């Protein structure tokens, strides 16, 4: 072998690769490449053949692979390329396997179900999370049951819960635990114990109770009369725990509760004590009370997406009895928008972006979702964005896959959590959206941020068009005053029509000669403007702004210089500043209207704010025409006079 040593090790969560090459073969080594691929997720082999990623190396004897998936086995190879024909391929490469460090589980146990029950117990079973979500070697399962302050642990995929009340509902949640910690609790499910035999009847009365006593005496002659009745009340005792504690309402900051009175009250229930605390802050327990006849309450000012322990105890004159308790979550709030993804580079069919990790305090972070919206539809039009966010899902990444700033390739044709990452279309423009999802108790909330990778195509100026003429007719009425008003109105309308015609042609007065032939607009200055920056021609940056009364003849501003100081400017936009003052914006150059599929292409458009926008220039044999009262102009073949 050309290698004298090769070692793989884990350093600070990354894989360190160290090697050395026999110095006697330095002159035959043309290049060196490092390749690595996933061959196993935890204890599970990959379903498909490994896909290797390759990195070229030079002048080094070590390399660190970072941002790898936790608790995943990689095959790492070093391959030498040599032009020498007498060296076997087996001597040119060396490889080994290494497993990345463990992390906390990210997935729920699945298929929780009841497999047996009695009047005082039931047995539940479940299946493991997916291999990619286990995070590390199995340690145990934690089983949380409502009504019990402690958790049950087991190494089997089933657990019998004993010591339960007859014919009673219990909520059960289960967590997968590895050497690092416990995963999320499974969605809450309710199981009921079976019915039992009824207790033997008794003549004893429940305490407290009213006792009625009467006494009579007896002598040898027989019994005398009974005394008058005397009544007494026995002392109250501690009540049993309330029953049927349940959540009736849930939002981001409140939990609504209801319960039933204890089966055995041992007196008159005067009040109920409700205690609750955030399980992440066990030392901060809060309390509230209700009257003895009120068996519901609303707990508010809670934190979103938190797990709370709730206890309810009844009180008689003797004091508080044992509480009934449960664990419940508040609804998570909508997460704040994540940092926008950043473009790193792109090819003909892929875009590489970077994703920053997100930390949520208002609920669990369950997924990063990447959406891609292709808004290229041809002829400079932009496809309308539909959806929230717009576009289609191209990948779903789990939180443990974005622990640090992560580079992701859109269009690499791989599958990410059942989503196919299809290649992009060459030459198209895309918007990229990063969505984060928070799912709790079957409720999913999300937010997203957007990155526009390329600007919207520039718009260009059209050829001049004729403004719409107006036909005015009226009825001559005998009354002279009305005739005068009609004449005044006609005069005003004529002035406005003349002004609109003047403004419509003014933009192109310098573009045509007396014979209707198109000529270039050339701006002549007494002093040549010399701005400091060069215009971005491809983005349609405005170079010169001119204003004037009826026709713009004064330079308002010079924003940038055209390349090579070429000031053959093209009109891009025209709009009114005041009633008789207009403004024209000029760019260095404009694209020619696309005439490939039709002889009518939009070259001019009047927007709702009456701004005239010139989108492109018609070819030599075409001119931009606009019908009367229309708001769009089209390129049509020029008619020679």
N, C-alpha and C positions, 0 to 999 in steps of 0.2 A: 504494500500500500504506500501511496505517496504521503499519507498522513502518519505522523509519529505519535500524536495524541488527539483525543476528542472527548470533551466533557460537557454535559448539560447539567445546569443547576438552576434553582429558583432563588432569586435575590430580590427582596422587597416587592414581591408579587409578580415580578417579571422573570422571563426565562433568559438565563445567561448562557451563551454558547462560546466555548473556548476551544482552540485547536492549534496545532502546529504542523508544519509541512517539512518533510525531509529537505534539508538545505542542498543535498546533492541533486535535487530535481528542480531547483529554482528556475533553471533556464528552459524547462519544458512546460511550465505552467503558463498558459495563455490567459486564463481568466478563472475566477472563482465565484460561485453563486450559492446562496443559502435559500433552501426551499423548506416550507413547513405546511402541514395540513392536519385537520382534525380527524382522528381515527376513532375516538370514543368520547361520549358525553357521560362523565361519571362512570357508572357501572354498565352503561349500554353502548353497544357498538353502533356506528353510523349505519343508516339505512342504505346509503349510496356509497359509491367509490370515493375515496378521498380526493379533494380538489386542492392541489398544491399552489401556494403563492410563492413567487420567486423574487429574491432580492440580489442584485449584483454587488459583489464586494471587491475591495482592492486595498492592498497595503495594510492589512489588519489581521489580527489573530483572535479577535473576540467580537461578539455582537450581542446586543440586548434586544429581545423581542418583548415589546410592551403592549398594553391594551388587549391582552388575550382574554378569552372567556374563562371564568373561574371554574375549577374542578372539571377540567377538560384535558384529555390526553392528546398530545400533539406528536406527530412524527417529524423530526427535524433532520434535514439532510444537508451535507456539504458536497458539492460536485465541482470537480476540476475539469476545465476544458483544455485539451492539449492537442497540438497538431502532430505529436509524435505517434507513429503508427505501431510501435512496438510495446505500448503500454496498454494493458487490458483495462476494460471499463470498470471491472470490479475493484481495481486499484485506484480509480480516480474518484471514488465517492465513499462517504462514511455517513452513517445515520444512527439515530437513537430515538427513544420515546421518553417523554417526560409529562407529568401531570401538574397542572397549575394548582395553586392553593384553593382550599375550600372557602365557601362563603355561606351566609345564611340562606335557608330555603326561600324561594319566591313563589312557589305554587301551593295550591290547596290540595288536600287529600280529596279523592273523588268517590262517588257512588256510595255515600254513607246510607246504610239501611239497617233495619231491624231484622234479626234472624231468629230471635226467640224472646219470650217474655213470660213472667209469672205475675202474681198479684203484688209482689214486693221487689221485682227486679226485671230488667230486660237486657238483652245482649245486642250490641250493634257491631257491624263490620264495615270495612271501607277498603279502598284501593290507594296505592301510593300516587303521589304527583308524577308528572312526566319527568323523565330522567334529567332533562335540561333544567328543571325547576327545583331539583333536590338540593343542589348547592354543595353537598358533601356526603360523607359516609353516614349511613343511618345510625342513630343513637337510640331513639325511642319515639313513642307517640304520646302526646298530652291530650287527655280527654276532659273537657269542661262541661259540667252538668249543672243546670240551674238548681238552686236549693242547697248546693254544697260549696263551702268556702274554699276547700282544697281541690286541686286538680287530680285526676286519676292518670297514672302512667302505665304503659305496657309496651312490650316489644313485639307483640302479636298484632295482626291486622283485625283484631276483634277485642271487645271488652265487655264483660258482664258487670253491670252496675247494680248493686244490692242495697238493701236497707231503705227501699223507697216506699212511699205511701200507696195504698191500694187505689187503683182506677184514677190515677193522677197524671197530668201532662208534665213532661220535663223537656227542656230545651238542651240540645247536645251540640257541641262544636269540637272539632279535632284538629290538632296541629302536628305536622311532621317536624321532628327535631333532629338536627345533626350535631356534630361536634362544635360548631360555631354558635348555634342558637336555634330558636324556634321559628318556624315559618308562620304565615298568616293562618288564622283560624278559619276553618271551613264555614260556608254559609250555615246559619242556624237552622236546625231541623228539630221538630217536636215528635216525641214518642210517649205513649201512654202505657202505664202498667195495667195488668189484667185485673178483673174483678175478683174479690175474695169472699169468703163465707161471712155472713153477718154475725155480729156479736150476740151473745145470749141476752134475752130480755132481762130487765131488772126492775125492782120496785124502788130503787134508790132515786131520789130527785137530785137534779144538778144543782150545785151551789153557785151563787147564793140562792136560797129558796125561803119561802115563808112557811113556817111550821105552826099548825094550829093544835093546841093542847087543851084537853079537859080531863078532870079527875073525879072519881067517885070512891066512896069508902064502903067497906063491908064488915058487918058483924055476924054473929051467929044467926041473926034473923034474916040476913040476906044483904043485897046491895042497896045503898041509898041512891039518891038522885045525883046526876052529874053536876059538877060545878059549872060556872060560866066559862066560856071559851077564852083562852089567853093565847095571843099570837106573838111570834118572835121571828126575826130574820137572821139567817146565818151570815157569817163574815165572807166577803168577796175574796177571790184568789186571783193569781196571775192568769191572764187569758192565754189561749193557744195562739199560734201564729195565724195571721190572715191567709186566705187561700186565693188561688186564681189570679195572682199578680201578673199583669200583662201591660204591654205598650199599646196605647190606642191612637197615638199621634206621634209623628217624628218629623223634624226638620233640622236645619243646620245648627240651631241654638236651643231647641226645646224638645222635651220628651213628655208626652201625655201618658199618665198611668191610671189604671183602675184595678180594684181588687174586691174581694168579698170578705165579709166579716168572718171571724174565727168560727169554726164549727162548735167549739166549746168556749163560751165567753167567760164562764166563771164569774159573772157579774155584769154590770152595765158598762159597756165600752164608752168612755168619755171622750177619747181622742185617739188619733193615729200619729205616730212619729215616722216621718220619711227621711232617711239618711241616704246621701249619695256622694260619690267621690270619683274623680278621674283616676283610672287604674295606673296612669303614668305618674300620678302625684298622690300616693296612698296616704300621706300625712295630712292632706287637706280635705277633711270630711265636712260636708255642709248638711244642715238639717232644716226641716220645715214641718209644720203640723197641720192637721185638719180636725174638724169636729167629729164626734163619734158617729154621726149619721151620714157624713160625707166620705164616700169611698172612692174618690178620684182626685187627682191633682195635676198641675202642669209645672214641670221643672224647666226653667229658662235660664238665660245667661250662661249656657253651656258652650263648650268649644266644639267646632265642627269636626266630624270624622274621628271622634274620640270614643273609647270604650269606658263605660261607667258601671260601677257596682251600685246597685240600688237595693235598699232594705226598707221594709214597712213593718212596724210593730204596733199592736193594739195596747191600750192602757185602760185599766180599771182603777178603782180606789186603792187597790193593793200595789199597783205599779205597772210597768211595761212588761209584756210577755216576750216570748221568743219571736224574732222577725222572720218573715219570708223574704227571700232575696233573689236577685237575678243580675245578669250582665247584659247590657244593651249598648248599641252604638248610636251616636247622633249621625245625622246625614252629613256627608262631606260637602264642602262648598265647592263652587266652580273654581278650578285652579287659575292662578294668574297666567298670563301669556308667557310661554317659554322664550328664552333668548332666540332671536332669529338665526336660522342656519346661515353659514357663510360659505360662499363659493370658493373652492380651492383651485380647481382647474376643470377643463372639459375636453372631450374628444368628439368625434363625429356622432357617437351613439351613447355617450355616458357623460355624467356630470358628477364631480367629486365635491362633497360638502362636508363641513365640520359641524358636529352637534355637541353642545355643552350640556352637562348633566343638570338636572333640576331636583331641588329638594322641596318637598311639599310638607307643610305643617297643618294643613286643613283636610287631610284625608290621605289614603294610600295612593302612591304612584304605581299604576299597573302597566302602562305601555307608552312607548314613543311611536307615533305613526307618521310616516312620510307620504305626503300627497304631491302629485305632479299634475299641473294643468297645462296642456298644450293649447296655446291660444293662436296658433298660426292657421289661418284658413285661406290664405292667398289674397293677392291684389291689395295688400296693405291693410286688410280688415283684421280686426281682433275679435276672436271668438268670445262671446259673453261668458263670464265666469258664473257657474251654477254650482250650488252646494255649499256646505258649511263644514270644513273648508271646501273650495272648489277643487275639481280634478278627481283623480282616482288614486286609491291606495296603491303604493308601490312597495311598501315594506312596513312590518311591525317589529319593533325592537323592544325587548324586555328591559326592565330597569337595571338588572345585573349585566347587561351588555353595553350600558352607557354610564360606567362608573366614573370615567374621566372624559375629557374632550376626545370625541371619537370621529374618525373619518369614515364616511360612507359613500359608496359609489352607486349612484342612481343609474340603472340600466345594465347591471352586471349579469343579468339573466339567472340569478340565484333565487332561491326560495327563502323568505324570512318569515318564520312562524305562519306557514300556510299561504303567504302572499307571494305571488310571482313578481319578481323585479324585472320587467320586460325592458329590452333596449329602447332607447329614444330614437327619434327620426332625425336624420342628418339635416341640418339647415333650419330646423324649427326653433321657435322661441318658447320658453317655458317659464311658468311661475312655480316656485317650490314652497310648500307649506310644511311646517313641523307642528304636529298636534300632540298634546299630552293628554292621557286619559286617566281618570281616577274612578275606580269601580268599587263600590261597597254595598253589600246587601242587595245585589242585583240592580243597583242604580249606578249609571255611568254618567259622569260629567267631564267636560273637556274644554280646552282652549287651544288656540293655535297662533302662530306668528308666520309672517309671509316674507319671502325674499324674492324680489324680481331680478332674475339673472341677466336679462337683456332689456334695453329700453324699447318702448313701442316704436314701430317704424315711423320715420319722419314723414310729414305731409308736405306736398308740393303745391305750387301755384298753377291755376288754370289759365286758359286764354280768355279774353274779354267776352262778356255776354251783354245782351241788351236787356235793360230792366223792363218790367211789365208796364204796359201803357194802360191807362184807365179811360173807359168810355163813360162820359157824363151826359146824361140827358135829363131834361126837366120839363115840367109843364109850366108854360107861361101863364101866369095868373094876372088878372086885370089889375090887381092892386099894385101900385108902383113900389111900395115899400118892400113887398116880397120879392119883386123883380130885382131890386137893388141888392138884397141879401144874396140872391142866387148868383148875381154877377160877381159879388165879392168872393163868394165861396169858390166859383170857377177860377178866379184869378189866383187864389191861394193854392188850390190844387195844382194848377199849371206850374206854379213856381216850385212846388214840392216835386212834381214829376220831372221838371227840368233839372232840379238838384240831384235826384236819384240817378237820372241818366248821366249827368255830369260825373257823379261819383263812381258809377259803374265803369265808365270808359276811362276815367282819369287814371286808374291803376295801370292801364295798358297803353296810355297815350304814347309812351316811349317805346312800345313793343312793336308797333306796326307803322309802315310808311303809308303814303297816300294811295298806293295800289293794294293795300291790305296784306302785304308781305310781312312776315315776322322778322323783327330785327332785335338785337340784344340791347338791353338797357345799360347805358354807360353813365355812371355818375362822375361828373367833373368837379373837382374841388380847386379853390384857389390855393389852399394849403392841404397837401395830402395827409389824411388822418393816419396816425401811427400808433394804434393801440398796442399794449404790451403783450397781449395773448393772441394765439392763432385760433380761429374758429374750428369747432368740431363739425366738419362738413357732414359726416355720416349721421350725426344726431340732429341735424337741422338747426344748429344754434343760430340765433338772430345776430346778424353782423351790424346792420345799420337800421336806425329808426328815424323816420322823417315825418314831419307834421306840416300842416298848412291850411289855409282857408280855401275851400273848394278843391284845391290840389296841393299835395304835400311838396313843398319846395324848400323846406328848412330842415337841416340835420338836427334832430333832437338828441341823438346819442350815437356813438360809435363803440360797440361793445367788444369787438374783436376784429382781427385782420384776416382777410381771406388768404389761403395759401398762395405764395408767390405774389402777394399784393395784387391779386386779380379781383377787381371790383366790378365785374360784369354781373351785377346783382339780379336776383330773381325775387319777385314779390311773393310773400308767403301769407300775409294776413292784413286785412284792412278793416278799420272800425272807426266809429265816431267818438270824438273826445267831447265836443260840444255840438250845438245845432249845425254850425257851418264850418267846423274844424274837424278834419279827419287825420288819421294816423296810418302810415304804411310801415310794415316790418319787412325787411329784406334779408335773404340768406344768400350764401355764396353760390350754391347750385341746388338744383332740384332733380329728382328722378323723372324719367319719361313714363307716361301712363302705360300700363300694361294692356296691349291690344291683341294678346294671343288668342283669346277664346271668344271675343265679341267685339263688334265695332262701336260699342257704347261703353265708355268707362267714365266714372265720376271724376271730373277734373276741378270742380268748384262746388262749394257748399255754403249756404247761408244758414248759420246756426240760430237758435232761439233768441239769443241776445243781439241779433242782427249783425253779428260779426261775419264778414266774408272770409272764408278760408280757402286758399288755393292749394290743392292737394298734389297735383302733378302737372307737367307740361305735356301737351299733345304732340305726337310726331309731326314731321314737316307736312305730310299730306292731310293732316287733321286740324280741326279748330274746335275750341271749347264753345258750346252753344247751350243756352238756357231758355226754356220756353217761358212765355209770360206767366207771371204769378207762381212760377216754380221756385223751389229752393235748392235745386241741384242742377249743375251743368254737366254735359257729357261730351266726350270727344267724338266728333263726327267728321266725315270726309269733307275736305274743303271744296267748295264749289267755285271754280275759276270764273271770273266775270270777263 
